Structures are given as structure tokens and as C-alpha cells.
């Protein structure tokens, strides 16, 4: 269950970063409010997960998951480049996350 909470936290971090983009330097109220909601939810999920998962592992998966997801969201929402090197690098991050999960640390 801790791993699921951790992945939810990673997805909340995506909401935080997308909200930050739409907040335009904190000049737009509702995107800023949404960003703050997702920020609190993301860190809250990480806080719950580190009760059961070693902090280094949890943090690596939390940030890695959000990096991978934000990259995909950026390609689709913001027309960011999807170069082969960028996608291969994201694949390496995801591979590392899977390796951490399969390492038996729980």
C-alpha cells in the first residue's frame, strides 16, 4: 500500500508542476490554489510512504516518477520536444524505479 501512496504522491507532484506553469509566476489565483493543493498532497503522500519505505528509496521513486510523468505531460500539453535521447533517459529513470521496487525493500 505504501508504494501505491508513493505513486499517488508522484502524480500529485505532476499536478503541482502543471499548476505552477498555469499560475504564471503566482499571478493567477486559482491555478496557484490548485498548485498548492497538489503540493501539500504530494508531500503528504511522501510523508506517509517513508513510514514504510526507506527514505532514500521513497524519495528516488517519488521524484523519478514525477520527472517521468511531467515529461510526458509536457510533451502533450506544452509541445515540449520528445527526442529519442530524452525518451531514452526517461526510460532509464523508470527502469531505476522498477529496480528499486523489485529490490525487496519494503
C-alpha positions in Angstrom: 0.0 0.0 0.0 2.9 2.4 0.8 4.1 2.0 -2.8 0.7 3.0 -4.2 0.6 6.0 -1.9 4.1 6.9 -3.1 3.0 6.8 -6.8 -0.1 8.9 -6.0 2.3 11.4 -4.5 4.3 11.4 -7.7 1.2 12.1 -9.7 0.2 14.9 -7.3 3.6 16.4 -8.0 2.7 16.4 -11.7 -0.4 18.4 -10.7 1.8 20.8 -8.7 4.2 21.4 -11.6 1.4 21.8 -14.2 -0.4 24.2 -11.9 2.8 26.2 -11.5 3.0 26.6 -15.3 -0.6 27.9 -15.4 -0.1 30.1 -12.3 2.2 32.3 -14.4 4.5 33.3 -11.6 1.8 33.1 -8.9 -0.2 35.9 -10.6 -3.3 33.8 -11.3 -5.3 32.8 -8.2 -7.0 29.5 -9.0 -4.0 27.9 -10.7 -1.9 28.9 -7.7 -4.5 27.4 -5.2 -4.6 24.2 -7.2 -0.8 24.1 -7.3 -0.7 24.5 -3.5 -3.3 21.7 -3.0 -1.3 19.3 -5.1 2.0 20.4 -3.4 0.6 19.6 0.0 -0.9 16.3 -1.2 2.3 15.2 -2.9 4.5 15.9 0.2 1.8 14.3 2.4 1.9 11.1 0.4 5.7 11.1 0.6 5.5 11.5 4.4 3.2 8.6 4.7 5.3 6.4 2.4 8.5 7.0 4.3 7.0 5.3 7.4 7.2 2.0 5.5 9.8 2.5 2.7 13.4 3.7 3.3 13.6 7.5 2.8 16.2 7.3 0.1 14.2 4.8 -1.9 10.9 6.6 -1.4 12.4 10.0 -2.4 14.1 8.5 -5.5 10.8 6.9 -6.7 8.7 10.0 -5.8 11.0 12.3 -7.8 11.7 9.9 -10.6 8.0 9.1 -11.1 7.1 12.8 -11.2 10.0 13.5 -13.6 8.9 10.8 -16.0 5.2 11.8 -15.8 5.9 15.6 -16.1 8.0 14.9 -19.2 5.1 13.0 -20.8 2.6 15.7 -19.8 5.0 18.4 -21.1 5.2 16.7 -24.5 1.4 16.5 -24.8 0.3 19.8 -23.1 3.1 22.1 -23.8 4.6 20.8 -27.1 7.9 20.1 -25.5 10.3 18.0 -27.6 10.2 14.2 -27.5 13.6 13.5 -28.8 14.9 9.9 -28.7 17.6 10.8 -26.1 15.1 12.5 -23.8 12.7 9.5 -24.1 15.6 7.0 -23.5 16.6 9.0 -20.4 13.1 8.8 -19.0 13.1 5.1 -19.7 16.2 4.7 -17.6 14.6 6.6 -14.8 11.6 4.3 -14.9 13.9 1.3 -15.1 15.6 2.5 -12.0 12.3 2.9 -10.2 11.3 -0.6 -11.1 14.6 -1.9 -9.9 14.2 -0.1 -6.5 10.7 -1.7 -6.2 12.0 -5.2 -7.1 14.9 -4.9 -4.7 12.7 -6.3 -1.9 12.9 -3.2 0.3 9.6 -2.6 1.8 
